[in-house]
């Protein structure tokens, strides 16, 4: 899936980032699983745009995504 290729860019770059850097992933995030894969790789923040904007209610979609990420195990 194309989504994973974009997500892989962040995952591939993670080891190259300075330890003290705030790590922000900005592409390909659609699911709680995506967020938790990135968290496990050391990312602190996420820019989620397109996947939310395709939803009828982006606010509700974000709330559901965050709740699912909280419930899912990291790593």
C-alpha positions in Angstrom: 0.0 0.0 0.0 1.2 3.5 -0.7 0.4 4.6 2.8 3.0 2.3 4.2 5.7 3.5 1.8 5.2 7.1 3.0 5.1 6.0 6.7 8.3 4.1 6.1 10.1 7.3 5.3 9.7 8.4 8.9 10.6 5.0 10.2 13.7 4.9 8.0 14.9 8.3 9.1 14.3 7.8 12.8 17.8 6.4 13.6 19.4 9.3 11.9 17.7 12.0 14.0 19.5 13.5 17.0 18.5 12.0 20.3 17.5 15.4 21.7 15.3 16.2 18.7 11.5 16.4 18.9 10.5 13.8 16.3 7.5 14.6 14.2 6.1 12.3 11.6 4.2 14.1 8.9 3.0 11.6 6.3 1.0 8.5 5.8 -0.6 8.2 9.2 -4.1 6.7 9.0 -4.5 4.3 11.9 -3.8 3.9 15.6 -1.4 1.1 14.5 0.5 3.6 12.4 0.8 6.0 15.3 2.0 3.3 17.7 4.6 2.0 15.2 5.9 5.6 15.1 5.8 5.9 18.9 7.8 2.7 19.2 10.4 4.3 16.8 10.7 7.3 19.0 8.3 9.8 17.5 6.7 12.3 19.8 4.1 14.1 17.5 2.1 13.4 14.3 0.8 15.6 11.6 -2.4 13.9 10.4 -4.2 15.7 7.6 -5.4 13.9 4.5 -6.8 10.8 6.2 -8.9 13.0 8.5 -10.0 15.4 5.8 -11.5 12.5 3.8 -13.9 11.8 6.7 -17.4 13.3 7.0 -16.6 14.4 10.5 -12.8 15.0 10.9 -13.1 16.0 14.6 -14.9 12.7 15.4 -12.4 10.8 13.3 -9.5 12.3 15.2 -11.1 11.6 18.5 -11.6 7.9 17.5 -8.0 7.7 16.3 -6.6 9.0 19.5 -8.8 6.8 21.6 -7.7 3.7 19.6 -4.1 4.7 19.9 -4.4 5.0 23.6 -5.9 1.5 23.9 -3.5 -0.2 21.6 -0.2 -1.5 22.9 2.9 0.4 21.8 5.7 -1.6 20.1 
